């Protein structure tokens, strides 16, 4: 059966009491929302997708397709999946909590915690948090992708992935240029363990997940390639390289995927230990909605560090100050006259996701899919985002 034929819409769930939409928000029609999301997901050929949207009107959960090809297993809001780089929001939060405790300062050089980092005495923790270290990103090295495909179950240590990064010269002087880079967060994971005195997974659970009631969120052990039930399988066409290095799909792969003669590969149990602090966590839509809302509304830090977290945002491109910004493990962007979100995304072989909060209009949004890239090379959850936002906000022209 073709993958596209497995996309079967399920009912839209509405939770909570309905309330009038603020002027910036559209009144959401549940059936129309379901149909529009379903059609967009079908076009992207994703096996399964889930959208969890909270607005003053209530909570809307749109479920499309299946969590496993060949089955009729619709995704649910408590379905576990690999959240990839959304883990960075958690690693950054833990570093800020350690700073709040006085165990680190954000001006500390990384050389105080990890030896032999190129330019380590000049790279601060703040540089790492804001993606301005100038270090080479280890996931851009094609050799890593090749090793992941050759031995998907291989256990990786931070030292091994950092050795890949440090075998390349830095791309820029510290503090000068924004470049999204997993090397930064691999280093921050080591900082958190040294300053916090225990394993990253333990600190995540004790300081973040348990206090917020995120009981379905975990950072698996390095040798653990499983996901707890219920979970979604994750798929991608072709090699790991296409997800990690952003190399475009070859024309013959695109044609076969569009024709349905090529099935995506199941990447569910590829070992995510190469990502860990940069992208190794497992969670659910329910838990991620709790997490991103708590982070943005000030429930994670004290008032001083909540303010520092918000003020960390800087334009990724200084020539476009009104464009996308990145700060301490968080992005911010204005999508229209009434729409602006603090958000992050996650992409790895098998999964793509988006989490965001608009505190001005009381909107929380989680999107996840179990196909990394569409046949056209679009990151699938991000590709669904304009469709969803256009149903939520007035005055948008997102195409």
N, C-alpha and C positions, 0 to 999 in steps of 0.2 A: 504494500500500500504506500502511496506517495505521502510524504510528510505533511504536505499541505492538506490532505484529506483527513488527517487526524485532528485538525483544529476544529473542535466542536464546542460551541459556547455553552456555558452553564448559566444558571440564574444569577442575577445581580442581587447581592445581599445588602439590605439597608438596615442599619442598626441605630438606635437612638431616636430621639424625638426630632421631628422636622421643625425648622425655624426659617424665617424669612432670610433671604440672602442679602448681605450688605450691597451697596450700590456697585462696588468693584467686582462683585461676583455674580455670575449667572445663576439662575434657578435651574438646578440640574434635574433633568428628566431621566429617571433610572433606565427605562427601556432604550431611550435614544443613546445614553451613555454606553450601555452594554453593546449596542449594535456598532457604534463608531469604534470602540476599542477592539471589538472582535474583527471588524473589517481591516483595521490597521495591522493587527497582529497576523491576520491571514496573509496580507500582502507581504509582510516580512518573513513569512514561512516559519514562524516560531512554533515548535511543538506545543509549548505551554506558556502562559503569561498570567500575571496577577497584578491588578491595580488596587491599592488601598488608598482611599481618599477621605480625609476628614475635613469637613467645613462646618460652619454654623448650622447648616441644614441637617447634618448628621454624618454618619459614616457609610461610605459606599464601597463595596468590595466587588470588583469585576473579575470573574474567573473565566479563562479561555483555554481550551485545549486539554492537554494531558501532561502529567509529570513524567511519563515514560512512553516512548514510542511503542506502538503495538498494543497499548492498553487504553482503557477509558478510565483514567484516574485524574480527575480535575484538580488543579492546584487549589489549596486552601490558604487562609491567612496564617495558619499554624504549620504550613509545610516548610521544612528546613531546606536551605540552599546555601551555597557558598557565596558570601557577600563581597569577596574580593576586596577592592581598595576602600570600601566603606569601613573596613577595619582601621584605616588610618585615622578616622575621627576618634576612635577609641584609644589608639596609641597616643595621639596628641593630647587627649583629655587626661590620660594617666600621667603624662609628663607634666602637665599644668597642675595636677593635684600634688605631685611630688614637689613642684615649685611652691605651691601654696603651703605645703608642709615645711618648707625651708630645707628640703633635702637636695635640691638642685636650684640653680638660677638659670634663667634663659640666656644669659650672657656667657655662661660657662663654655669654654672651647671643648669640642668633642674629644680632643687629646687627653682630657682629664679622665675620661671613661673608657676610651677605646684606643689602643696604641696603633701606630703605623697607618693612620688615615692620611692620605695626601692633603696637604694644607691644613692638617688637623688642628694646629694651634690657632688658626685664623677662622675656622668654621665654628660658629656658635650653635647652641641648641636651637635658638630662634631661626637661624639660617636653615637648619634641617627641617624644622616644623613648617616653614614657609616655602620650601623647595627652592632655596637660593644658596645651596652649598657649592654649586658648580661641579659636583662630582659626576662621574660617568654612571649611567643607570645600568645595572647588571642585566636587567631583563631585555635590554636592547642588543645584547650579545647573541648572535645567532647560535653560538655553540651551546648556550643554555637551553634554547628551544630544542635543539637536536638531541641533547641528553635527556630532556623530559620525554620526548617521543620514543627514544630508544629504551628507556627504563622508567616507565610512568610511576612505578611504586617507590622509586629511590627516595631515601630520606636525605634532606638537605639541612645543613647547619648555617647559621648566620655567617660564620667564618668562611664557609665555602662560597657563598654568593658574594660576600664582600671581597674575597680574593679575585673573583671575576671582575668586579667593579674596579678594584685598585690596579688591575693589570692594564688598565687603560688610563691615559692621562686625563686630568680634569678637563671639563669642557669650558670652564670660565672661572675667573677669580671668585672667591667666596663673597657672598652678599651683593653681587652685581647684577645677576640675571635670574629670572624665574625660569625653571625647567622642571617639569613634573618628573620625579625620579624616585623609584622604589629604594634605591640605596640609602636615601635620607632616613627612611622609616625602618629599614633593617638596623641602622645604627641606633635610632631612638629606642628600639626594642631592647637593645643591649644596655642602654643608659637606664631604662626603667628597671631592668632586672638588677643592675648593680646598685642603683640608688634606693630602690624599693626593697631590696634584700630577699626577693623571692621570684619564682618563675612568672613570666608574663601572664600566662593563663590564670594562675592563682590570683594575681593582682586584678586582672580584668573581672573575675568573678566576684572577688571580695569587695572591690571598690566601685565597680560600675554595674555589673549585671544584677547581683543580688539586691543591692539597695533599691534599684528601680523595678524589681520584679520581672526581670528579663530571664525567665527560667529556661527558655529554649535557645539561648545563645551561648556558644562555647568557642574556645580556641583549642582545636584538637592537638594532641601530642604529635610530635614530629613524625612518628612512624605510623600514625593512624590515618588511613585513607577512607574510612567509613563516614557516613552521616547517620545520625540517629533517626529512627522512624518518627513520624512520616517525613519522607524527604523526596525531593525531585531529582531525577537524573538531569545531567547537563550535557549539551551537545554543541558541536561545531563542525563545519565543513573543513576538511583538510588538516594541515599540520598546526602544531602549537605556535609556530612562527607567525602565523597570520594574526594571532591575538596579541602576542607579546611585542612584536617588532613593527606592527602596523604595515607589514608587507601586503600589497593588494593581492586578491585572489587572481589566479591565472584565468584567462578567458575560457578555457575548456572546462574548468571547475564551475565557473559561473553558469555556463550554458547547461551543464549536466544538473546542477542544483535547481535551476529554474525549470528544467524539463521534468524534474522529479526522478531522474534516473540515478542520481547520486544521493545516498542517504547521509546525513551527518554522523560523525563519529561520537560515540559515548565517551565523554571525558570525566564522568562523575567521580571516578576513583583515582584520577591522576593526583599524586601526592602534592598538596599545597604547601609543604614545608619550605619551599623556596620563597614563599611570600610571607608567612607568619605575621610579624608586626605590621607589614605593609599590606597584607591582604589575605590572611589565613582563616578568618573567623567564619563560623556557620551561624545563621540566625533565621528568623521568620519575619514575614511582613508585620505581624502584630508587635513583635519585640522591636523591630527597627522603627516603627512609628513611635513607640514609647521612647526609644533612645534619642532620635533626632529632635523630638519635641522637648525632651528634658534638656538636651544640650543647648538648644537655641533659646529656650525661655529662662535659663539661669538656674536650673535645678541641680546642676552637676558641680559647679564651683561656688565659692563665696562671691559677694558682690564685686570685690576688687578684681578677682581673676576672671569673672564673667565679663567685666568691662575690658580687661586686657585681651581676652579671647576675641571679642567683637572688634576691638581697635587694631587687631593684627592684620586685618584684610588690606591688601595692596593690589593695584592693578597688575595683572599678569603681563600686559603690554603697556609700558608707560606712555606710548603714543596714543593709546585708547583708554583714557582714565575712566570712562563710563562703561567699559566692557567688563568681562569676567574678572573677578578678584579672587585671590587665594590668601588664606591666613594660616592660623594654627590648626591645620588639618580640616579646613572647611573652605568651601567656595561660596561666593555671593554673586548674584547677577540679577539685573532688572530685565524682565521679559516683556514689559510693556508699561503703560502709564500707571496701571494699578497692580502690577504683578512684580514682586521681587522675592527671591528666596535665598536663604542659607541652605546649602545643599552639598552633596558629594555623590560620586558615582563609583561603581565597581565593575571591573571587567576582568575575566580570566577565562581560560578554555572551559566552555560549558555553560557559563552564566554571565548575565549582565543585569545591573540594577541601578536604581536611582533612589535617593532619599532626600527629602527637602521639607522645609517649614517656612511659611510666610507668616511671621508673627503679627503683622499689621492687620491681616484679614483672617487670622485664625485658621489657616489652611495647613494641613500636614499631608504629604504625598509619599507613597512608596510604590515603586514599579519594579517588578523583576520578571525576567524571562529566562528560559532554559535553552536558549540558543545565543551564542556569543555574537556572531555576525550574520547578518542576512546574506543571501547570495550576492547582493550588490555591495557588500562590505560595510553596511551600516551597523553600528552597535545598537542592538535591538531595543533595549529599554530606553536608551536616549532617543532613538528614533520614534518611540511612542510618546515621548514627552510633549512635543508640540501639539499632538492630537489631544492629549489629556488637558493641557493648559487652556487650549482653545475652548474646551467645554466648561472650564471653571471660571475664567475671567472675561470681563467685558473689555472691548477696545483692543483686542489683540489681532494681529494679522501675521500669523506664523506659517502660513502656507499649508 
